[in-house]
């Protein structure tokens, strides 16, 4: 009888984990559908340009690899995407895209963690895992 209770309890916990994973996947899909998502390893950078009389501040998306298509050369890519002045639509869209990327990365991490927890409910010596025993 105790074994049946424990199997039932494990099944209930596994179902709870599965429901949590499904909810996080739905949330991730909603974020992806809400707008453009910046590529991984991108961030917003502010830079200064000098005019004859004044200094001007502009914003750009910076990436570690060339991922942004160049506007004037087809098939070539750049590490930078100009976003313009503070508060411009491109600047706001860029900031929101980075925020979406950050949220998606956090959700992916949570989903992976829950999946590993789900695997822990079903110990199996043949299964390659992350555990150190």
Protein Blocks (a to p, Z undefined) as FASTA:
>chain_A
ZZmmmmmmmmmmmmmmmmmmmmmmmmmmmmmmnoccddehiacdddddddfkbccddddd
ddfbdfbdcfklghiacfbdcebjehiaklmmmmmmmmmmmmmmmmmmmmmmmmmmmmmm
mgcfklccfbdZZ
